[in-house]
Amino acid sequence: MERTGTTSMLASTVGARTSLVTGLLLVIMDAQIRPAHSKLEITDADCATFQNAVELVGAKWNGAILLAIGRGATRFTEIRAQVDGISTRLLSARLRSLESHGLVVREVIPSHPVQIKYTLSQSGSEVVRVLIPLAPWGSRWGITAD
């Protein structure tokens, strides 16, 4: 499928750090969803980008961490309190991963003691907005919280 106009311009300016999430957004914008009996029109490259983006945001705890930060948690302890069941070590690793993929921004505030503040990047905010409709979809299809 050919990209045209804004989508093409956006695709050409995608940076390496945000290419997964932006790729997911491009796939969503470009995919022409038809009745269930029809096929999606998606290129192999966009399909691979889609898969990588879904694996990143769908990795265990990543969605919950992004939502916690999106809902206002900025400190490590606040995020941990909102993500029930995650260990300190795993939260630290997931935050580093989300930061390296450009979804989370880590700010070091020089004070005594040093404070660390986490916020969503523009890319992180975009992906959270894209994922929010999963909640009503899950309710509609019987997917419930454990």
C-alpha positions as CSV (number, residue, x, y, z in Angstrom):
1,M,0.0,0.0,0.0
2,E,1.4,3.4,-1.0
3,R,1.6,6.2,1.5
4,T,0.6,9.6,0.4
5,G,0.4,13.1,1.7
6,T,0.8,13.7,5.5
7,T,1.4,10.0,6.2
8,S,4.3,9.8,3.7
9,M,5.8,13.0,5.2
10,L,5.4,11.6,8.7
11,A,6.9,8.3,7.7
12,S,10.0,9.9,6.2
13,T,10.7,11.9,9.4
14,V,10.4,9.1,11.9
15,G,13.4,8.9,14.1
16,A,15.0,5.6,15.3
17,R,13.9,6.0,18.9
18,T,10.2,6.5,18.1
19,S,9.9,4.4,15.0
20,L,8.1,1.5,16.7
21,V,5.3,3.6,18.2
22,T,5.1,5.9,15.2
23,G,5.1,2.8,13.0
24,L,2.1,1.4,15.0
25,L,0.3,4.7,14.5
26,L,1.0,4.7,10.8
27,V,-0.3,1.2,10.5
28,I,-3.5,2.2,12.3
29,M,-3.9,5.2,10.0
30,D,-3.0,3.3,6.8
31,A,-4.8,0.1,7.4
32,Q,-8.1,-0.1,5.6
33,I,-10.3,-2.2,7.9
34,R,-13.0,-3.9,5.9
35,P,-15.7,-6.5,6.8
36,A,-14.5,-9.6,8.6
37,H,-14.3,-11.6,5.4
38,S,-11.9,-9.1,3.7
39,K,-8.2,-8.9,4.1
40,L,-6.3,-5.9,5.6
41,E,-4.2,-4.1,3.1
42,I,-0.8,-3.8,4.9
43,T,2.7,-4.1,3.6
44,D,5.1,-6.6,5.0
45,A,7.3,-3.8,6.3
46,D,4.3,-2.2,8.1
47,C,3.3,-5.6,9.5
48,A,6.8,-6.1,11.0
49,T,6.7,-2.6,12.5
50,F,3.2,-3.3,13.9
51,Q,4.4,-6.6,15.5
52,N,7.5,-4.9,17.1
53,A,5.4,-2.0,18.4
54,V,2.8,-4.4,19.9
55,E,5.5,-6.5,21.5
56,L,7.0,-3.3,23.1
57,V,3.8,-1.9,24.6
58,G,2.4,-5.4,25.2
59,A,5.3,-6.7,27.2
60,K,4.2,-7.6,30.7
61,W,3.8,-4.5,32.9
62,N,4.7,-2.0,30.2
63,G,1.0,-1.0,29.6
64,A,0.4,-0.6,33.3
65,I,3.5,1.5,33.7
66,L,2.6,3.8,30.8
67,L,-1.0,4.2,32.2
68,A,0.3,4.9,35.7
69,I,2.6,7.7,34.4
70,G,-0.2,8.9,32.1
71,R,-2.5,9.1,35.2
72,G,0.0,11.4,37.0
73,A,2.5,9.1,38.8
74,T,5.9,10.7,38.4
75,R,8.0,9.2,41.1
76,F,9.3,5.6,41.2
77,T,7.3,4.8,44.4
78,E,4.1,6.3,43.0
79,I,4.4,4.2,39.8
80,R,5.1,1.1,41.9
81,A,2.1,1.8,44.1
82,Q,-0.2,2.0,41.0
83,V,1.3,-1.1,39.3
84,D,0.2,-3.8,41.7
85,G,2.5,-6.8,42.0
86,I,5.6,-5.5,40.1
87,S,8.9,-5.9,41.9
88,T,11.3,-2.9,42.3
89,R,13.9,-4.6,40.2
90,L,11.5,-5.3,37.3
91,L,10.0,-1.8,37.4
92,S,13.5,-0.3,37.2
93,A,14.3,-2.5,34.2
94,R,11.0,-1.7,32.4
95,L,11.4,2.0,33.0
96,R,14.9,1.8,31.5
97,S,13.5,0.0,28.5
98,L,10.6,2.4,28.0
99,E,13.1,5.3,28.3
100,S,15.4,3.7,25.7
101,H,12.5,3.3,23.3
102,G,11.6,7.0,23.7
103,L,8.2,6.4,25.5
104,V,9.2,7.7,28.9
105,V,11.4,10.6,29.8
106,R,13.6,10.3,33.0
107,E,14.5,13.6,34.6
108,V,17.1,13.8,37.4
109,I,16.4,16.7,39.7
110,P,19.6,17.8,41.5
111,S,18.6,18.1,45.1
112,H,19.5,16.4,48.3
113,P,18.6,13.6,48.0
114,V,18.5,13.4,44.2
115,Q,15.0,13.1,42.9
116,I,14.0,11.2,39.7
117,K,10.8,12.2,37.9
118,Y,9.2,10.1,35.0
119,T,6.9,11.5,32.4
120,L,5.5,10.3,29.1
121,S,7.3,11.6,26.0
122,Q,5.2,12.8,23.1
123,S,5.5,9.3,21.6
124,G,4.4,7.7,24.9
125,S,1.4,10.0,25.2
126,E,0.4,9.1,21.7
127,V,0.6,5.4,22.3
128,V,-1.4,5.7,25.5
129,R,-4.1,7.6,23.6
130,V,-4.1,4.8,21.0
131,L,-4.4,2.1,23.6
132,I,-7.1,3.6,25.8
133,P,-9.9,2.2,23.5
134,L,-8.7,-1.3,24.5
135,A,-10.6,-0.9,27.8
136,P,-14.1,-0.7,26.3
137,W,-13.1,-3.3,23.7
138,G,-12.1,-5.7,26.5
139,S,-15.3,-5.1,28.4
140,R,-17.4,-5.7,25.2
141,W,-15.6,-9.0,24.5
142,G,-15.6,-10.3,28.1
143,I,-11.9,-9.6,28.9
144,T,-11.9,-8.8,32.6
145,A,-9.4,-7.8,35.2
146,D,-8.0,-10.7,37.1
